[in-house]
Amino acid sequence: MADQMNTSVSMDIDEAAIDEGLYSRQLYVLGHEAMKRMATSNVLIVGLQGLGAEIGRVLFLINDYTSTNNAPTAKNIALAGVKSVTIFDPEPVTVQDLSSQFFLRAEDVGKSRAEATLPRLAELNSYVPIHNLGGVPGQQITVELVKGFQVVVLCSVPYEKQLEINDWTHQNGVHFIAAETRGLFGAVFNDFGPKFTCVDPTGEQPLTGMIVSVAQDSEGLVTCLDETRHGLEDGNFVTFTEVQGMNELNGCEPRKVTVKGPYTFTIGDTSNFGIYKSGGIFTQVKMPKIIEFKSLRESTKTPELFVTDFGKFDRPATLHAGFQALSQFRSQNGRLPRPRNADDAAGVVSLAKTIDVNIDEKIVTELSYQATGDLSPMIAVIGGFVAQEVLKACSAKFHPMVQHLYFDSLESLPATLPTEADCQPIGSRYDGQIAVFGKMFQGKIANHRQFLVGSGAIGCEMLKNWSMIGLASGPRGIIHITDLDTIEKSNLNRQFLFRAKDLGKFKAEVAAAAVSEMNSDLVGKILAKQEPVGPDTEGVYDEAFFDGIDGVTNALDNVKARLYMDQRCVFFKKPLLESGTLGTKGNTQVVIPDLTESYGSSQDPPEKETPSCTVKSFPNAINHTIEWSRKQFENFFIKPVQAVNAYLSEPNYLETNLKYSGSSKEQIEQIVSYLVTDKPLTFEECIVWARLQFERDYNNEIRQLLFSLPKDAVTTSGQPFWSGPKRAPDPLVFNSSDPIHLEYIIAAANLHAFNFGLKGERDPAIFRKVADSVIVPEFTPRSGVRIQVNENEPVGQADDGADDVEEIKSRLPSPSSLAGYRLTPVEFEKDDDTNFHIDFITAASNLRAMNYKIEPASRHTTKQIAGKIIPAIATTTSLVTGLVCLELYKVIDGKSKIEDYRNGFVNLALPFFGFSEPIAAAKKKYGSTEWTLWDRFEFANDPTLNDIIAWFKTNHNLEITMVSQGVSMLWSSFVGKKKSEERLPMKFSKLVEHVSRKAIPPHVKQLVVEIMVSDEDGEDVEVPFLVVQI
């Protein structure tokens, strides 16, 4: 019967081109080649409890993502884009499965787990076929059933069965992963075969840089341009292009690097090469790595342990024995150890000591206590990790984990441990969680009140986990969620709760409805909002709102909103759970009142900006030309159109807005061009306009630059000007047969037509015919044009002669003569492949690159850079969200020691886990009093400024020298006597309204006030802010 079931599963499907709209952010993580390799892989997932389901979900999101216990793996795989996913679990669904298997519903109890899971898993990704291997209750997986798959994942399968299946997969080139979670513990084993080739161990972009010399000797010392460090490491490999003199290096076989300094490295013997003259670019070459995996049988005896927490360095060895002992106990007794049962735990410890006498008995005892535990957050962590390992097996991209991973979060247990009686099952969907935390703590979870800010990728994952653990399902519980965004196509493969039918709907509303359907206990417990968090909505998210919540979880994608919520949490003293992802990297941060620093206490340094002169005249890398083309997009299709509309609608626009701009002549000329001289009446005139823009930007401007700075120009020191990072350009001659030339004309003409409300066109023949017929005016370079060579030089300004400006203005029609007439500015939208936005930027950038002999970029790469797309993948999001929810347990418990919490950083590509205690809030001091950012002075009953000044003098012997609120300086010691006499006696609310000349909004009940004070010696002293109740 098993043979029949296996052969009936068809694995062959038509391979279609990758849907970049669906997979866009994932492509930026994995790359096209890796995703093509994945598209030939058939994956089998055995075990569809929480863990198996999570793995499958994430695979479907890359193929998607979610979390469960024995099945968290299936979800993540389906969202990624493998060829097919097959599931096997004929066991009937139980109420306890609902603890973590998010695809199951109460009405599925009694059905086959695989049968009930398949249709909901299939919804995630129509590109990936999913099959059910069938079977009957009690039937186990066999070697015959796993034949025909490239990757086999066993979830919570007994150890003896793992050995049986792995013995075959190891010998037959099939990648094997075994995983399980037990309460707050998780384990993973990888075996990708005796010799697995990893084509890209890190996934980082290859390093590249300019060189200024190469020694002709036995070491071959390469010196780089001193603008940026090369970033290479010993053992890296590089090749070269554009080297003059030592031509043998151009396109050479990869040469091994030995680093000598931040700007130097050696590449081996170059003594027989030509003499280096100038130029050259090095590019790192990613070399494949061969990894030798042992079978499970061999690896169990001599394990290679992957450390997830260096603060628990000795724990993996204990858990290696503990998980084996657990499996032995299950085989001997036909069941897992009972929750918090001392006799069963003693039996597991005894078995573990026969494997390793040096185990930590307390850890193995806790593992036994939690063996029946089923926690959605732990499943999210292990499921996300395993799904990424599946992708590595399929794609050979990123370094696989070698070979045993053990993970735990025992710190998440409540301070008051539950009793055995408190952990007994009650026939509830939360029994898997009760087995770990007890019924009393489950009540705390149910009555918790949380505010989720954002319902994108992380927000969806968070809500899924909260639904599984029963957060806010009790009488006092509530979840507030806000997100003003609507659902787009690119959301579907990262944001698990959304389907194609939801496109265009509000994320918060759809997400709330989806998780309420997962767990009916949450019906009416989730309040969805569209008002974004910010100063303008403090009437919505006011003091009463924050009084009604126990904490905040950020699921945001921008720093500004994160900092704002951080400030609000500090002000209202609410715990904040923060997280973020970037491709395979993720981080989590816990902010606890009166304990830790806040999110805003430390920030990353600002990104280094490219000098404007480089972008304008001296690009040397594709990101420079993309930045330039992005500006051209704005200068053609947005800014001049907005200026025209402003001229037509705003009285005295020219006089009031352009008077001090410094480039008024240029801007007025642009308005004249768009309204008079170059205003198109037909689409053919838009093509003519585009052809003339091509000539100006890619021929005339380059000829002007070379006229001002000829190719043989030298610097004041006699060195060639066009050297190092400055690449001498060449003008382009328009050729309608060149695809990039024509793509530019098509995109530019259509966008120009959009501005003027004209119907566009897509037939290349029409563009070619019109563009070739355009008579291009002869260009003559101008003398005296000043070129900005570096950032320290002033930008050349045109001479806006008053007479010239007035003459140009006289050519403008009066706004009254065009009453009601408006142009339509383009609103940049990167995710619409039919609107010509990315088409224009790609073509414009690549033409610019051709001018400067820079390697052009694909549309895909251009879209990422121009659209500032943050790479995202469901595996990382799933794992990071699980880590956040493990911290949420601690917040619910009210832990008050900083060592109980963990900030985390992961990189699934390497892979790497790093955990640390949060940084304590920095302590400051005034007099003998210590304080942190969580402290403040509070004043009730709307005091006068005199009252506040006197209080500080009496209680702290401090003199207030300045008082401010918001952007208003209310008082300072150096204001005039009349103002002081007027302001000091005022009630504080009246003082604020008097100085700001604005009424305080009705919802504002308290004001945040900053003061400057000095001590009795006249020295400035830093003190906390003031909160004045009005």
N, C-alpha and C positions, 0 to 999 in steps of 0.2 A: 504493500500500500504506500509505503514511504517512497519507493522508487517511482510509482505512478504520479504521486503528487509533485515530485521534483521535476520530472520530465514534462509535466503539463504546464510548467511556468515558462512563458516565452520571454526571452531576454532581448530580442532583436527589435529595435525601433529605428525609425529614420532619424539620422543626425541632422538637426537643424542648426542654422546659424544662431549664435548666442544672442539672446534678446538683451541689448544693452540698456533698454529702458528699465527692464525688470532687475537686471543684475548690476547696474551701473556702479554702485559703491563697492560691491563685492569684487568686481573686476579690478578696481584699484588696489585691492589687497592681494588677490591671487594671480592676476594677469591672465591674458588670453590663452597662452600655451598651457598653463596649469588647468584652466577650466576645460580646455579641449581634452586633456588627458583624463580628467574626471568624467567627462561625458562618455567614456568607454568602459566605465567601472560599474559592475553589478554588486550591490552590497546586501548582505543578509544580516538582519538584526534578530537575535533570539532572546525572547523575554520582553514582554510589553507591559510591565508595570511602569512605575514612574520613570525609572532610568532609561529603559529602552525607548519609551515614548519621547523623552526629551532628546535623545540622540537622533532619532528619526526626524523629529520636528526641525531641529537645527539643520540637519542635512537637507531637508526640504526647503528651508529658508535660504539655503545657499545653493540651497533648497529650504529655510525658515528657522524658528526657535521657540523653546518653552522649557518645562521641567517636571520631572516625576521621580519615582524611586527605582523600580526595577526596569523602567523603560524610558529614562530621560534621553536616550540617545537617538531614537528614530527621528524625532522632530527636527533636530539641528541638521541632519544630513540631507533631508529632503529639500530644505531651503537652499542648498548650495549648488545643485545642478549635476549630480552624478547620473549615470545612464539609467539605472533602475534601483529601487529599494524593495527588498522582499522581507516580510516579517513572519515570525513564527512564534506563536504562543496560543496553543489550543485550550489553555486552562480557563475556567469560567471566571467572570468578573465578580469580585466580592465588594461589599460596602467599603472595606478597608482600602481597596485599590484607589478609591476616590481621594485619598490623602494626597496623592501626588500625580496621578494619571489624569492630566487635564483634558484628554480627549474623551474620557468616559463620563457618563451621566448616570443618575440613579436608576433610570429605566434600562440601563445596560446590564445590571446585575443578573448573573446567570448565563449571559452570552459568552462566547469565546472572546478572550481579550483581543486577539488579532482581528477577528471579524468586526468587533465593535470599534476598534481603533482605525481600521483601514479607510473608511470613507472620509473621516475628518482629517486624517493625515493627507489624503489625496487632494483635499481642497487647497492645500498650501501652495502647490506648484503643479500646474497642468503640464509642464514640460517633462516631469519625471514620473515614469510609470511606477506604480506600486502594486505588489502582488502579495497574496496571502498563501503561505506554504501549506496551510491546512492542518490536518492532524486531529486527534481526538484527545480528550482530557486524560492526563496521565502519560501521554506519549512524550518521550524525550527526543532531543535533537540527536541525529546520528551522522556518521561520516558520509553516508550515501546522500543525505539531504543537503550537505554543504557543498557538494561538488557542483561546479559551474559558476561559482561566485569568486570574485577577486578579493573581497574583504568580508570576513566573518566577525561579527561582534556578539559576544555572549554576555548577557546581563543577568547577574545573580544566579548563574548556573553552578551546580555543585562542582567542587574542585576535581573530583575524579572524572567527571564528564569533560571538564576543561582540558585535562591531560589527554584524554582520548581524542578529542577533536584537534587539539594542537599538535599532537604527534603526526597526524595526517597533514595538516596545513603546512607545518614546517618543512615537510619532505616534498610538498607539491607546489610550492611557490604561491601559496595563498596567504594573504596578510591576515593576522589574527589579533583580536583585542578582547580581553575579558575585563569586565568591570562590575562593581557592585557598591551599594551604599548601605550602611547599617547605622541608622540614627545620625549622629554627628560625625560618623566615620565614613571614609570612602577609599576604594582601592581600584587600581587600574594596572593591567599587564599588557605589554605590547610585544609582539613577535612578527616582524616584517620579513623574516627569512634570513638565511645565512649571509647573504650579501645584498643589502638593500642600497640602491643608489639614490642619494638625495641630491637633486640638481641645484638647489638653492637653499642652503642651511638657514639663512637669516631673513630673506625676503626684502632686505633693505636695497634701495636704489644703488647701483654701482657708483663708486666715487669717481670723480673726474676733476681735472684741474690743469692749469697751464703751467708749462715748464719754461725755464730761462736758460738752463744749461744741462749738458750731459757730459761727464768726464770720459775721455777716451783712454780707459785703462782696465785693469783686471776686475775692479769693483763696479765700475759704471755708476758713479754717484750722480743722481738726478737732483737738481735744485729747482724748486717750484717758485712761482711768483709769490712774493711775500704778502699778498693781500689776504690770502686765506690758507689755513693749515691743510695739509693733504688728507689727514684723517685715516691714512692706511695703517695696517698692523703687520707685524712680522708674519710671513707666510702667505700674505695676499699675493695675487697675481695681477699684472697690468700689461696692457699693450698701448701703442702710441699711434697718433695721426698728426699730420701737418708739421712734422719735424723737418727742418731744412738743414742740409749738410749731412747729418747722420741718417741718411734715408733708409738704412737697413731696419730702423726701428718702426717705420710706418707699416702698420698691419702685421707686425711680427707675431710669432707664437707667444702666448702669455709667458711673461718672465716673472720669476719669484722675487718678492720684495723683502729687503731687510731695512727696517726703519733706522735712520741715523739721527733724526730730529724732526721737529714739527713741519719743516719745510724741505727736508731732504730724505732721500732713501736710495739704496743701491739696487741694481737689477742684474748684477753679474758682469762677466767679461764683455767689454765693448772695444777692446784694443784693436781689433781687426776691422772696425767700422770706420766710416768716413768721419771727418771732423765736424762736430756740431757747429752750426752757424746761428740759427735763431728759430724761434717759434716752437710749436709742439704742444700737444695735449695728451695727457695720460688718461686712460680709462681702466678702471678695475674690471677684471674678468672673474665672474663667479665660476669656481671650479667645483665639479661634482665631488661628493664625499661618499665613500663606501662605508656602510655601517653594518657590523656583524651582530646579528641577534642570536641569542640562544633560545632553544625550545623551553617551554614552561617546565618540563621535567628536569632539564639541566639547570635552568636558571633558579629554580626553587632551592636547589642545594647551594649554589654560589650566586646569590642575587646581586644584581647591580641596582642599587636603590637610588631613586630620584628624590632629592630633598625639596619639599615644598615650603618648609618653614625652618630657617636656620636657628631659630630659637628653640626648636624641638629636634635637634640634630640626631639624638639617639632613638627617637620614637619610631622611625620606619622599621628598624630591626625588630622591635617589639611587635609592631602590627603585622609584620611579615609572618611571624609565628602565630599571632593571634587570629588572623583571618583563616589560616590553615586549620587551627584548632577549632574554630567556629564551624567550618565545613565538616570536620570529623565528628563533632558533637551532633550535628544535624543528621549525618549518616547513621550514627549509632542509635539516636533516639527518635528519628523520624520527625523531628521538629526542631525549631530554633530555641535557644534559651528563653525562659520567661522574663518579662520586664522586671528588673530590680530583684530578681530571685537569687539569694545568696548561694543556695545549693547548686543551681545550674552554673553560676559564675565560677564556683570552686572547681567544677568539672572542666570547664573551658580552660581555666588557668592551669590545671593539672595536665591537660593535653598539650597546652602551649609549652610547658616546661620540658616535655619530652622532645620538643623540636629545638628549643633554645632555653637553656637553664638561666640565662641572664636577662630574661624579660622583666619589664616593669609590671608587676602584678596588678597594681592599681589601674593601669591603662587597659590591660586585658579584661579585668573585672568590669570596667565601664563599657568596654566593647560588648561583653556578654549581656550586660544590663540593657543595652540599646539595640540588640540584634534584630528585634522585630520592628524597630523604629523606621519610619518612612517619612523623610522630611523634604519638602519641595525645594527649599534653598540648597540643601546639600546635593540634591539631584541636579539642580541647575549648574552647580559648580562642576561636578563630575561629568554630567551629560554634555555641557559645553566643551569641556576639555576633550572628552572622547570623540565627539563629533569632529573637532579639529584634527585629531589623530587619524580619523578615517579619511579626511580630506588629504592629509599628508601621504597616507598609503596609496590613495588613488592618483594624486597629482605629482608626487615626489618633490613638492615644494614645501619648504620649511623643515626643520630638523625634528624628527620624531623623538618622543620620550623613550629613554633607555633605562631600565625596562620595567621596573616596578615603581608605581607611585602609590604612596599612602598619605592620606590627608585627614585632618580632624579639626574640629572647632569646639573642643570641650569647654572653652571659655564662654560659650553661648548658654551653657547650663545655668539655671537660676541659682542665685546665692543660697537659697534654701532648697536643698535637694528634695525631690519628691520621694515619697515612701513607695513600697511595693504595692500597697493597696491603692494608692493614688494613680498608679500607672496601668491598672488593669483595663482591658478593653471593655467598652460599653455598647458595642454595636454601632458605632458612629463612624462617619467618614473621616473623623479626626483621630481615630484610634492609633494610627501610625505616629502621630505627633504626641499623643497622650502617653504612649509607651516610653517616650524620652523625657518629656517635661511634666507629665502628670495633669490631672483634670483641673487642679487649682490654677496652674499657669495657663492652661488652655482658656480658662475664663478671662484671664488678664488679656490674652491675645484678642479674644472676641470683643472685649469692651474698649480696645484701644482706638484712639482717634488720630488719624494721620492725614496730612495734606500733601498730595503728590503734584508737583509742579512740572508739567510736561507729560504728554502721552505719545511720544514718538517711540523709537526702538527700545530704549531703556524703560520708558514709562509702561509700555505694553508688557514687557517682561516682569516688571515690578508688580503690576496688577495681577498677572497670572499667578505669581508666587503668593501674593496676598490672598487671592481667592482660594488657593489650595490650603493655606494654613488657617483659613477662617478669620483673617484679620477683620475686625469691625463687624463681625457677624452677630455680636451680642446686643442686648438692649441699649447700652450706652455707646456702642461703636458707631463710627462714621468715617467714610473716606471722602475727602474733597479732592477733586481733580480739575485742573485747568489747562487748557491748550487752545489757542485761537486758530491753529492751523487746520486745514482740511486735508483729506487723504489724497495722495498722488500715486501714480503707478509705481514709481521707484520705492515707495514705502512698503510695497506688498511683500518683498523678499527679505525684509528686515523687521517688520513690525507685525508680529504674530497674530494680533487680534483683528487685523483688517483683511478684507477680501475684495475682489474686483467689484462686487456689487456695492461696495461702500465708497467708491471713488467720488470725490467731491463733498462728502459729508464731513462734519466736524469730528476730529479725532477723539476728543474727550467723550463725546456722547456715544460713539460707536464702541470705544474701549469699555466704557462703563456697562453698556448693554451686553457685550461679549462675555465679560467675566461674571456678570450676574447670571448668565445662562450656564456658565461652567459650574457655578455654585449658587443654588437658589437661595442660600442663607443670606446672600448679599443683595437680594432684591430690595430696593428702597434704602440701601445703606451707602450708595455711592452718589454723590452730588457732583454732576459735571458742569463746568463753567467754561465760557469762552473769553472772559475778561483776563487779559495778561497781567502778570504781576508787575508793578511799577508805581512810581509816584502818583500817576493819574488814577489809579484804582485803589488807593488807600481808603477810600470810602467803602469799598467792597470788602477788602481784606484789612479790616480795622481791628481795634483792640478787642472788641467782642468776638470777632472771628478767631483771633489767635488765642483768646482765653478758652475757646471751645475745642482746641486741638492739643494733642500731646506731643506732636513733633512734625517735622517737615522732611520730605524726601525730594531732592532735586533730580529731575530727569531732563535737564536742559542742554542745549547745544551752543550756548554762547556765554562768554565770561561776564558780560555786563549784567545779564539777568541773574547769574549765579551770585555775583557780588551783591546785588540788591537784596536777594533773598537771604544771603548771609548776614547783611546788616539788620534785616528785620528779625531774624532769629536771635541775634545778639540782643537787640532791643527788647524783644518779648521773652527772652531767656527760654528758647525752645531748642531741643536737640535737632541737629541737621545731619542728614545722611547725604553725602555728595559722591558722585561717581562720574566717570567719563571713559570713552573708548576712542582709539585711533587705530583702525585696522586690527591687527592681532594684539595690540597693547591696550591695557586697561588699568584704571586706578580707582581706589575707593578711599574716602576720607570720612572720619567721624568727628562731628563737632558737638561737644557736650558742655552745657552751661556750667560756668564756674570751675571747669576742669581743663579743657583743651584750648588751644588757639583756634581762631576762626578760619574759615576758608580764605578770607581776605588778608589774613595776617602775613601770608607769603605768596608771592606771585612769580610766574615765569617772567624772564626778561623779555622785552618787546622784540618782535621779529626784526631782523636786520633788513632795512629797505634798500632797494637798488638805487644808486644815485641817478637823479633825473637826466644828467648829461649822458650817462651810459645808455639809458632807455632811448633817449632822443637821437643820439648820433653815433654811439660806440657800442652797440650790443655785441656780446660774444657768446651768449648762450640762448637756448630756445626760450627760456622763461622771460628773458628780456624782450624778445620779439612778441611774445604772447601778451606781456604787460602793455607794450606799445600798441598792439592791435586792439586790446580792450579799451584803451583811451581813444583810439580812432573811432571805435564803435560809438562811444559817448559823444565825440566831437562831430560826428556826422548825423546821428539819428536821434539824439536825445537833447543835448544842450542847445544847439541852434533852434530846434523846434520849440523848446521851452522859452527861449528868448523871443522868438516871433510871437508866441501866444501872450507873453508878458507885455510886449510892445503894443499888441492889439487890445489888451484888456486893462492894463494899469495906467492911470493918468500920469503923464510926465515921466514915463519909464526911463527914457534916455537920459533925462537930466538928473534924476534921483539915483539911478542904479549904476550908470556907467561913468559918472563923473570922476570917481576916484579909483576906477578899476585898473588903470595903467595900460589897458589895451582896448580902449573904447573904439578906436578906429577899426581894429580888426573885428570887434563884435558887431559894430554897425554894418560893416561890409558883409558880414555873414547874414544879418537880417535882410539886407538889400538883396543878397544872392537868393535867399529862400523865398522872398516875397516878390521879387521883380525880375532880376536878370536871368536867374537859372530856375525859375519856377516852372516845373513840367506840367504840360497839359495832356500829354500822352505817355504811355509806358515806354515807347521808343525813346523819348527824351530822357527817361530815367536811365536807360542803357547808355545813352551818350554821356550823361553825367558820370556814371560809374567808370566809363572808359577814360574820361578826362581825369578823374581822381586817381586811377591807376597810373596814368602818365605823370601826374604831379608827384605822387608819393614814391614811386619805385624807379622813376627815371630822372625827372627834373631835380628833385630834392637831393638825390645822390650825386648828380652832376654838379650841383651847387656846392655840396660838401667837398667834393674833390677839387673844385675850383678854388675854394677857400683854403683847403688843406690837401695839396697834391700828394700823390703816392710817394713822391721823393722828398716830402717835407721832413725837416729835422727839428729837434727841440733846441732850446737855448744851449744845451750842453753838447750839441752835435750828434745826438743819437737819433736814429730814425723815429719819426713821430708814429708811424703806423707799425708798431711792434708791441710785444707783450699782449695785454688784453685788448688793445685797439686793432681791430681787423679792418683792413682797407676794403671798402665796398666796391661793387660794380653796378652800374645801372642795368635795369632789365628792359629788353625790347619786347613790346607786347606781341604775343603770338596766340591767336584764338584757338590754335590746335593744342596748346599746352593746357592740360586739365586744370592745373592750379590757377592759371590766368583766367580761364573761363569761369571757374567756380567763384572767383572773386567778383567778376562782372555780374553773374547771376544773383549772388547773395546781395551785393551792394545795390543793384537796381531794384530788386524786390523790396528791400528795406526802405529805400528812398521813396518808392511808390506807396508803401504803407504810410509814410509820413504825410503824403499828400492825398490819401484816400483813393488812389488809383489801383485798378485790378492788376495783380501780378501775373507772371508767366513762368513756365518751367522748361519749355522746349529749347534745348541748347542751340538748335539751328537758328532760331530767331535771334538769340544773343550774338551768335557768331556773325551773322549777316550784318546786323546793325553796328556792332563794335568794329568790324573791319571797314565799314564805310565812313567812320568818323574821321574828319580832317583835324589832326592834332596841331595846334599852333606851335610854331618854332620856338624853342626855348633858348634864351641867352643868359648865361650866368651873370650875376650882379657882383660888382666890386664892393668892398667895404662891409660885407656881411659878417657879423661877429658870431663865432661859434663858441659856445660854452664848453671848455675842455675838461674842467673838473668842478667839483661842488663848491670850491672856494671862490670861483669866479662869478661875477654877477650875470644873471640871465639877460641876454641881449633883448632890449626893448625897441619896438618900432617907434619911429618919431611921429607921434600923432599931432601933426600940424593942425592948428585950429581951423585954418582955411580949408584944408583937405576934409576934415571931419564934417564941417558945415556943408561942403559940397556934396558929400556922400549922403548926409541926412536929408538933403533937399530932394534926393531921388526916391525917398520912401513915401509910399502912399499914406495918407492920414488914416489913423485907426477908424475914424468915423466912416470912411469910404469902404471899409471892409467889415462893417458891423456884423457880428455873429460868425465871421470866418475864423476857423482855427485849424491848425495842423495837429497831427496825432503823434506824439512822441512814442518811441519804442520803449517798452518796459522789459528789461533783460530777463529772459527766462531760459535757463540752461537745459531744462528737461523736456522741452518741446522740440522734437527733431524736425518739425515741418516749418518752423518759423524763420529759418535762415540766420538766427543769431549766432550759434556756434559755427555754422558754415562760413559766415563772414569772418569771424575772428580767426578761424583756422586758416582760411585762405590768405587773409591779410598778414597773419603771422608768418606763414610759410614763404610768402613772397618776400617779406622782409628778411627772412633767414636766407633765402636765395641771394639777395643783395650782398649779404655778409658771409656767404659760404658756411652757414651754420646748418647742421643736419635738421631738416624739417621734422615736425612732430605730427603724429596721427591726430585725427579728430578726437579720439578718445582721450589722449593725453592733454590735448589743448582744452578740452571741456573740463577736465579735472582742475587744471591750473587756473583757467579763466573763471570758472564757476566756483572756485575755492571749495571744491567738494572734499568733505572729510571722509576718508575711506572707512567703511564700516562692514562688519561681518557678524553674522548671527552668533557664531560660536563665542566670540569675546563678550558680546552683550549678555548672553545667557549666563556665562561664568561670573562676570562682574556683578550682575544683578543678584545672583546667589550669594556672593560675598556680602553685599549690602544687607540682604535679608538676614544673614547670620548675625550681623551687627544689630539689626532691628530687634532680634530676640533680647539682646543685652539692654537696649534702650527701654523696652517694655518692662524688663526686670528692674530697671532703675539702678543699674550698677554705678557705683560712685568712686571706683578706683581706676585711675588712668591705665593701669597695666591690664585691666580686664578687656580693653578695647584694642582693635587692630586697624591700622591703615594698611592698604594693600596695593601692590603693583604686580601686574602679570604681563608677560609677553609670550603668547602661545606659539609664536614662530620658533623660538629658541629651543625648548620652552623654558620659562623662568617664572618663579613665584618669589615674591619678597614681601614680608610683613614686618611691621614695626609698631611700637606703641605710638599713639598720637603725641604730638608735641604739646607740652603743657603751656597754658596761657602765660605769656611773659609777665613777670611781676615788676611793677614800678613802685615808686615810693614818694610820699610827701610827708615831711616830718618823720614820725615814727610809724606811719600807717602805710602798709603795703596794699596795692590794688592791681587789678587786671582789667582787661577790656570788658569783662562782664559786670564791673562795678559802675555805679552811678549815684549821684546825689538826687534825691527826690523831694520836691516841694509841693505841698497840697494847697488847695483853696486859692489859687491864683494870686500869689503874693505880689507885693510891689518889688521893684528893683532894689529899693532901699532895704527891704526886709532881707533879701538874699545877700546883699553886701554886708549887712550887719551880722547875719548868721555866720558867714565865713570868718569874719573878724573875731567874733566871740568864741566860736567853737574850734577854730583851727589857727587863729592868729595869721590869717592870710588876707592880703589886700587884692580885691578884684580890680584889674586894670582895663579889661575889655570884655564886652558881652556881645555875642552874635547869635542869630537864629536863622538857619537856612543861609540865604545870601545877604541878609541884612545885618549890618553892624548896628546894634541897638544903643550902645553907649561905650564910651572909653574915657579914661581919666584925663585925656587931653581935649575933650570937647569943651566948648565954651560954657561959661557959668549959666547963661540963660537956658541952654539946652539941657544942662544937668538939672537945673531947678525944675524944668518942665517934665523931664522923663523919669527921674528917680522916684517920685511919689506915685507914678502910674501903676495900676494893676498890670501884670505882665501881659495879659492878652491884649489890653488896650495899647500897651507900648508897641507890641509887634504890629498891630494893625496901623498904628500911627506912623511908624517908620517905614513899613513896607507899602503902605497905602493900599492894602488889600484886606478884605475881610477874611477872617479865619473860617474855613469851611465848617459847616455844622457838625460833620462827623469827627472832627479833630477834638479830642478831649485832653490831649497832653502835647507839650512842645519839647523838642530836643534842643538844648541850648549848650553852646560851647563858651567857655570862659578862659581868660588868661589871668593868672594870679601871680603875686610875688610874696616872698616871705618877709620876715622882719628885717632881713639884711638887704632887701631890695632885689634879690635874685629871683628870676623867673622859675616857677614851679609848675610841673605838669600834673593836672588833676583829672579825674573822670568827668564825663559830660553830666549835664543837669537834665532832669526830667521835671518839667513844671506842669502840674495838673491844673487845668483851667475849668 
